[in-house]
Amino acid sequence: MLVLPEEQKQSARDLIAGADDARELDALFVNAPLRDYELRPRTNDYTLPVLGMAYIATYAQQIGGYNVGVLDAEAHGLGVAATARAINEARPRWVGMNLLAPTYEMSATIAAALDPGIALMVGGHHAKAMPDRILADPRMSNLRALVVGEGEPRVAALLADEQRRLELPGVMWRDRLLGTRAAGIATRGTAEHMLAPNIDSLPMVNRAFLPQDPYLADDGRIEANIVGSRGCPYNCTFCGAAVSANPDVQIRVRAPEGILAELDTLHEQHGVTAFRFVDDLFLGAARVIRTQMDAFTRHHIGDRFVWDATGRINVLDRLGDDELDRLAENGLREVALGIESGSDRILQAMDKRITADMTERVTQRLVERGIGVKGYFILGFPQESHEDIEATVRHIHNLWSLADRHPGRFRASVFEFRPYPGTPVWDTLTAAGHDPDTLLAYADVDLTEDGADESMRQRDEFNFSVGIQFGDVPLPKVRANLAMLTKAQHDRNNMGAAA
């Protein structure tokens, strides 16, 4: 007999965030678990907040007046069956799901278990990359709308009237009589508003939909995640945000006044003093950096808050010393960089537009100013050789050594390569003869087995693999390097905490 964790025995009301329990639930937006936790319980309690889903819920609530909620099954550590039970117990008119390739099987299994009276809408990277496959999936029989791209105005329109889908651009469904794909046709003047809403006119995210954000960070600060822009101008071949995979996405940056208002509101309402910008562009374009830092300086942000952001190595490399000094003065605490490899050959194959030397140069300029760097790396990329992986291992050790001589620290986060549909590398792999069904066979890799090394626990929910050797290095060797580097970083973290 399966004994469910106490969290999975909670009622739907306890698990749903942001909804008014006294009203009928118009929509429940569901973040599926990364894996089925009824089969193997999770080993950490850290999850990324579902900001995109919260934006959609906030818009539906504040602009449309609908009663909506968010069920973050990943944050609650729910299994697939428990998630479906919670949805059916809540009985919303609509359920919305964000489809991601590694978790699609979980999402489809949940969808198949829903009450037939609940209408289903889906969106996300996987829905955009493989709409016909999803529409044809018999487990998606309740699917009434597949929304491609940014969803705020179109989701609200669907909640008002399902038949609005006939006039909504980028909305697809399966014609039940003909068995063919149908799509909305936009009326004149509605397409741009529906597909690329003005992000400065969107309501500020209602944090009631994000019960784990703001949160108490390890350093004692209350921290929150925030979005400063949408879209990315780069074309990294492995990335779902690659510009070639998203021709419909207009690159937009929030006005500084709106960002500053959100920082102040989060501070006043929740005591937040640390922020993390999770979008691709905040430190990814020189003009954006200069505009935002002018505003940060005027409002003395560095005297009140600290903040982290993602950045582009080639952009930061071109900034002058005075501009990097200004970032530090304005409270920049850490930059997350997609370094990916220590091999210039692999970096070129990834279309990263950087070199290993450039990364070391940028890292040194940041850490000597006390700005930390978190580097993301990929092992097992197509055509990667033993020499390429050795170059990446050396590169990480060089960056650790470099940071040890300066006030800023360097952290390495290493992942096994897995292909995602809709990315440039996916097209390359399928053109070379790889079967899409095989490429979609994601499975979690338990790197904590054989002793459950504590250094892997915080990584447990992020380890996925399709079990294919794409380069010259066998998967066991790839994973051995991954585990070795992760353990070394774990030990460095502990030494820092002890100091």
N, C-alpha and C positions, 0 to 999 in steps of 0.2 A: 504494500500500500504506500502510495506517495504521500509524504508528509510535507506540506507546503511551508515555506518560511512564514513567520508572523506577518511580514510586509504583504505577502500575497493573500492573506486572509482578510485584509482590510476591505471595507465596502467601497463601492465605486465613488461614493461621496467623499470619502477620506482621501482618495487617490487623485481626484480631479482638482485642478488648480484654476482659480479665477471665475468660476461659474456661480450664478445665483441659484441656490438650492430651492428657492421658493417658486421658480419659474420653469416652464418647459425648456429643455435644453435644445437650442436650435442646431448647434454643431459642437462636436467634440473632436479636437485635433489631437492625433495620436502619434507619438514618437515611438516606433517599434523598438524592442530590445535589440542590441547588437548580436546577441545569441540567446538561445533558450535557457534561461536560468533555472528552469525546473530540471534540466538535465545535468547542469553543473553550475552551482551557485557562483555568483560573482565574487571576486577576491579584493575589490577595492570599492571605495564609495565616491570616487570622483567622476563626474560626467560633465560634458560640455553643455551649456544652456542652449535651449532650442530657440535662439533669437528670431530666426526667420518665421517660425511657427507663431511666436509671440507677437510679431508684427502683424501677421494676418489676423490673429485673434483680437488684437487691440483695435484694428481697423473695423472689423465686423462689429465689435462691441460699441465703440465710440462713434463711428460714422454711420453704421447701419442700425444700431440700437438692438442688436441681437444678443441673446444669452448664449455665450459660448464658454468652453472650458478647454484645458489642455491636460491630456493624460500622458505623462512622460514615463513610459514603461521602462526605459533604460535607466532613468534616474532612480526609479523605485526598485530596480532589479527584478522586475516581473518576468515570469515565463510567458510563453506564447498563449497557452490555454488561459492563464490568469488574466492576461490582457483582454482577450476576447470576452471572457466572463464579465469583466468590469465594464466594457463597452455596452454589452447587452443589458446589464443591470441599469446603466444610466439611461438607456433608450433615447438617444438624441435623434433628431430628424435626419441629420447628416453626420457622417464621420469623415474626417479628412486625414489622409496619411501622406507623409513625406517619404517617397521611395528612393532608397539608396541601393546600389548594386549589391554590396555585401549582406544587406539585411532584407533583400527583396523576398526571399523564401519565408522569412518570419512574417513579413507584412502580408504576403499572399495567403499564408495559412490562417492568420488572424481574420483576414477579409472573408475567407471561406466559412468561418465559424460565426459570422454575424447574422443577426436576425434579418430575414429577407425584407422586413419593413424599414430598415435603415438604409438610406441612400449613401453611396460611397463616392467621394471625390479624392483624387490623388494628384500629386505634383512631385517636384524634386528632380534631381539630376537623372535618375534612372527612367523616370517617366518621360523626360525630354529626349533621352537618347534612344529609347526603345518603345515608343508608344504603341506600335502595332502589335508587338509581342505581348504587351500588358493587356491591351484591349481584347486579345484573343485568348487570354488565360481563363479557363473555366472557373478558377477560384475567384475571379473578379466579376462574378455574375451580377453583383449589386452596383457595379461601377456606372455612374451616371455622368461623370465629367472627369476628364484627364486635362489638367491645367498645365500648360507649358510656360515656364518662366515665372516672373514675379506675380504673386497671386492676389494681393490685397483687394483691388476693386472688383476683380472677376469673382472671387469667392463671395464677397458681399452680394453681388448681383445674383449669384446662384442661390444664396440663402433666401433672397427675396422671391425668386421664382425660377424653378428648374428650367422652364422654357426659355429663359433669357439666354441659355447656352446657344440658341440658334443665331444670336447676334454678337456673340463674344469671340473675338479673335484668339487663336491659340487654345481653344477648348475643343476637345475631341470626345467622342463616345462611340459605342457600337450600336448600330441600328439593329434593334431586336428582330425586326421582320426580315430585313434583307441580309443581315449578318455582315454588313460592310461597315467600314469606318465612316463616320460622319463628323463634320467639323463646323464650328460657328463661322458665320460670315459677318464681319464687322460693318456697322453702318458708318457712313462718312463722318469723320472727325472723332470717332471713338477709339480707334486703334492705339494711338500713342498714349492716351490717358490710361487705357486698360493694360497695355503691355509694359509701359515704363512710367509709373506714377512719379510725380514730383516728390522726391524724398524729403524735401524741406516742408512739404505740406502734410506729410504723414504724421499721425499723432505719436507722441512719445510713448515708447513701449510701457504697457502696464505690467509692472513687475509682479503683480499677483499671479500672472501666468507662468512665472519663473520662480517657484518656491526655493530653488537652490541658488538663486542669484538676485540680490547680492548675497555674499557668503563671508564667513570668517576665515581669512587666509592663515597660513602657517606662521606668518610674521606678526600676527595679532591685528592686522588691519582688516577692515571691512572692504571687500573688493567687489567690483561689478564689471561685467562685459558690456561692450558698446560697439555700435557700427558707425563708421564715419563716412562710408562710401559704398557704392555698388558697382560691380564690374571690374575687369582686369584687362589691361592692354597687352599682356604678354601671352606667349603660346607654348608654355612648357608642355612637352608632349604627353606627360602622364597625368595632367591635371584636368579635372572636370570644369574648372573655371577658364580654361584656355580660350583665347579670343576666337579662334577658328571654330570652336565647338559651340559658341554662343553669339552668333551674328545678330541675334535679336536683342541682346543686352546693351543698352546705352550706358556708357561710363558716366557716373554722376557722383559728385562729392557734396556732402552736406555743407551748408554755410556754417562758418565758425560760430555764429551766434546761437544756432540751434544746438550744436555740440556742447557749447559752454553752458547753455541753459539746462541740458540734460545732466551734465556733471554737477551743477549746483543743486538741481532737484534731488538727485540721488544722495548727495551729501546731506541735504536738509531733511529728507524723509527717512534715510536709512543709515546715516553716519558714514557713508562711503568716503574713503580717502585714497583709494587705489583703483585704477581703471585699466582695462585691457581692451585695446582696439583690435577686433578680430578680422577686419576686412583686409583685402589684398592691397589697397591703394593708399592707406593713410601715410605710410612712409615709403610709398612706391613711385612717387612722382615729385620732382623737385618743386614744381609750382605749387602743388598741394602742401608740401612741407612748409614752404615759405609763408603761404597764406595763413595756414593754421598756427604757425609759430608766432606770427605777428599778433594774432588774437590772444594766444596763450600768454605772451609777454605783457600785453596791455592789461590782462586780467590777473596777472601774478599767479598763474596756475602753479608754477614751480614752488611757490611759497606755501601752497596749501595741499597739493596732491602729488602723488607719483603715478606713473602710467607706463604701460607696456604697449607695444604695437608690432605688427608684422612689417617687414621692410624688404626692399630690393637691393641686393648687393651692388649692382652696377650703378644704381642711383645714388646710394650712400657714398660710393667711391668717388663720385664727381662733386660731392659737396665740399665746400671749403672748410678749413679748420674752425673758422668763426661760426659757421652754420652748425657744425657738430657741437661746439661749445654751447650754442644757444639751445640745442635739444636737451643737453644735460641740465642747463640752468632752468629750463622749463619743466623739469621733473621726470624726464625719460629715464626709466629704471632698467628696462630690458627690451631688446629687439629680437624678434623671432625671424630667422633667415632660412630660406630654402637653399641650403648649401648643396645637399644631395650627394655629392661625390668629390673625391680628391683627385679624380682622373679627368684631365681636360678633354680626353677623347670621349668619355661618357657624358660630360657636361655639354659637349657640342651635340651629341646624339639627342640629348634632352632639350636642346634649344634653350639653354639657361642664359646664354649671353654673358657668362662670367668665366673666370679661370680660378684655379686653386690659389694662385698668388694673389689675385684680387681679393678673395675671401680673407686670406691672412692679413692683408693690408687693412681692409675695412675692420676686421675684428680687433686688430691692434689699436686702431684709431678710436674705436668705441670703448674698449675696456680700459685704456689708459685715462679716459675721462670718467671712469666709474660706471659706465653703462654696460650692463650685462648683455650677453649674447646667447640665445638658444638656437642651436643649429639643428635642422632636420636633415636626415640622410636616408638614402635608399640603397639597399643591397639587393643584388640579384637582377639588375636591370638587363634587358635584352642586349646581347653581344658583350656583356661585361666579362672580362677575363680575370684570372687569378691575380694578375698584376694590377688590374684596376681596383679590385677589392683591397689589395695590400696598400695601394696608394690612398684609399679612403681611410683605412685604419691609421696609417701614418699621419694623414691630414688631421684627424681628430686628436691624436696625441700631440701634434704640433700646436693645435689651437688650445688644448688644455695647458701645455707648457707656457705658451705665450701669455695666457690669462693669469697664470700663477705669478707673473712678474708685475701685475698691475692691479688696481683696485677693483675693476669689473671682473665678473666670473664668466666662464664659458660652460654651457651645458650642451650635451649631445643627445639627441633623440633619434634612434635608428629604427627603420622599418624594413620589412621584406617587401619587395616590389609586388604589386598586384595590379592588373590592368582593369580599367573602368571603361564601359561602353561610352561612346561619344567623345573620347579623348583622341588626339592624333595618334598615339602609340597603339590604341585599340585598332584603328584602321590599318596601321602598318602590320600588326600581328595577324589580323584576319585576312589581309591581302596575301600574306605569306603562307596561308593555309591552315592557321589555327581555327579550330571549330569554336564558334561562339558559345555553344552549350558548355564546352569544357572550360572556356575562359570565365564563364559565369559560375562555376562550381566552387564558390567561396566556402571555406571552412575555417573555423577558429583553430589556432595553434596554441596548445597549452605549453607555454615555455616555463611554467612553474612545476611541471611534473618531474619525477625522479628527485624528490627532495624539496620541491616547491620553494626554490630559491627566492628569498624575500625581495631581492632586487627586481624580480620580474612582476611582482604583484601589481604595482601601479600601472603596468603595461598590459595587463591580462586582457582587457576588453578591446584593445586596439590591434591585436595580432590576428591578421587574416592571411590566408594563402589560398591559391587555386591549385597548389601542388604541382606546378610545372617548373621545370628548370629552363629559364629563358636565356641565360648566358652560358658561359663555359664552366661555371662553378656549380657543383652539385648542391642541392638544397640543404642537406645536413651541414655542409661546410658554411653555407650562407647563414644558417641559423646559429651555428656555433660562434661565428663572428658577431652576429647580432647580440647573442646572449653575453658574450665576453665584453663587448663595449657597454652594454646596458648595466652589467654588474660593476664595471669600472666606474661608470657615472654614478651609480648608486653609492658606491664606497666614497667617492669624492663628496657627494652630498652629505653623507654622514660625518665625514671629517670636518666639513664646513660648519655643520650644526654643532659638533663638539667644540670647535674653536670659539 
